[in-house]
Amino acid sequence: MFSRNVSIRLKPNCVAEFTRTLDQEILPLLRKQNGFQGEVAFVAPNGTEAVGISLWDQKENAEAYSRETYPSVLKALAKVVDGTPQVQIYEVCNSTFHQIAARAAA
C-alpha cells in the first residue's frame, strides 16, 4: 500500500471552501480511481495549512492518478490554495486503519 501526502498552504479564510471542494469535487474523483483506498484530510487550527493523505493499493495506481486526474484537482483547489502544493509518495509500512502486514527487511 502507498500513500500520497499533499501539503497545502491555504489562502486566508478558505477552510470552509477547501472542505466543500474536497467533499463535493475531489472525493468523487478519487473514488473513481483504480486502487484508491481512502483519504484523510487535516487542517491546521489556524486555518493556514492543510494536509491530505490518500491511500492506494499500488504505487502504479497512485502515479496514474498523479498524471491523469491530479491536474483537475489542482484546478478545483486553485481558489483556496496559496502557492504550489507539495506531494510526496510513501510506502505504508503500518496502519491501524487498514490491515497491512509490515514487510520484513531484506
C-alpha distance (Angstrom), angle and dihedral (degrees) to the residues before:
residue distance angle dihedral
M1 . . .
F2 3.78 . .
S3 3.78 135.6 .
R4 3.79 131.6 -147.8
N5 3.79 109.0 -151.2
V6 3.79 114.3 -162.4
S7 3.82 119.8 -170.3
I8 3.79 114.5 -161.2
R9 3.79 133.2 -173.0
L10 3.81 107.1 -146.7
K11 3.78 126.5 -145.3
P12 3.82 114.1 -115.3
N13 3.81 116.4 -74.7
C14 3.82 94.4 4.6
V15 3.81 103.3 117.4
A16 3.81 94.0 104.5
E17 3.81 92.0 48.1
F18 3.82 91.0 45.7
T19 3.81 90.6 52.2
R20 3.80 92.1 46.8
T21 3.81 91.9 49.2
L22 3.78 91.3 48.5
D23 3.82 93.3 49.3
Q24 3.79 99.2 41.0
E25 3.80 104.9 31.1
I26 3.81 113.2 17.3
L27 3.81 104.3 38.6
P28 3.83 92.5 52.7
L29 3.83 88.5 53.8
L30 3.80 92.2 47.8
R31 3.80 93.0 49.8
K32 3.82 89.4 58.2
Q33 3.81 93.6 54.9
N34 3.79 121.6 103.8
G35 3.78 110.9 -110.3
F36 3.81 97.0 12.0
Q37 3.81 109.8 148.1
G38 3.81 105.6 172.9
E39 3.79 149.1 -45.7
V40 3.79 133.6 -125.0
A41 3.81 119.7 -172.9
F42 3.79 128.4 -169.2
V43 3.80 131.8 -168.9
A44 3.80 122.8 -161.9
P45 3.82 114.1 -115.9
N46 3.82 90.8 -112.7
G47 3.82 90.8 52.5
T48 3.79 96.3 -125.1
E49 3.80 99.5 109.4
A50 3.78 138.4 38.2
V51 3.78 134.4 -174.0
G52 3.78 125.6 -159.3
I53 3.79 121.6 -166.0
S54 3.78 117.3 -169.2
L55 3.79 121.1 -173.2
W56 3.80 122.6 -143.1
D57 3.79 133.2 -172.6
Q58 3.82 93.4 -135.4
K59 3.77 136.1 17.4
E60 3.83 89.9 -125.0
N61 3.82 91.1 60.6
A62 3.81 91.7 49.5
E63 3.80 89.6 49.5
A64 3.82 92.3 48.0
Y65 3.82 89.1 52.6
S66 3.81 89.5 49.9
R67 3.80 91.6 53.7
E68 3.79 101.7 37.2
T69 3.82 109.7 29.1
Y70 3.81 109.4 15.1
P71 3.85 92.8 77.6
S72 3.83 87.6 62.3
V73 3.80 89.8 48.9
L74 3.80 90.5 53.1
K75 3.81 89.9 52.5
A76 3.81 91.0 50.9
L77 3.81 90.6 50.1
A78 3.82 96.1 44.3
K79 3.81 92.5 97.5
V80 3.83 92.5 58.6
V81 3.82 104.5 30.1
D82 3.79 123.7 91.5
G83 3.82 108.8 -156.2
T84 3.79 127.5 -19.6
P85 3.81 120.2 -37.5
Q86 3.79 115.0 -121.2
V87 3.82 116.3 -128.8
Q88 3.78 128.1 -162.4
I89 3.80 129.2 173.9
Y90 3.79 121.6 -146.5
E91 3.76 135.2 -179.2
V92 3.79 108.8 -120.9
C93 3.80 110.6 -125.5
N94 3.80 98.4 173.7
S95 3.78 138.7 7.8
T96 3.78 137.6 170.5
F97 3.82 88.9 -157.4
H98 3.79 96.0 59.9
Q99 3.78 132.0 27.7
I100 3.78 100.6 -108.7
A101 3.77 123.1 165.7
A102 3.79 111.4 -141.1
R103 3.76 111.6 -121.5
A104 3.76 116.7 -115.8
A105 3.76 113.1 -116.3
A106 3.78 110.5 -106.0
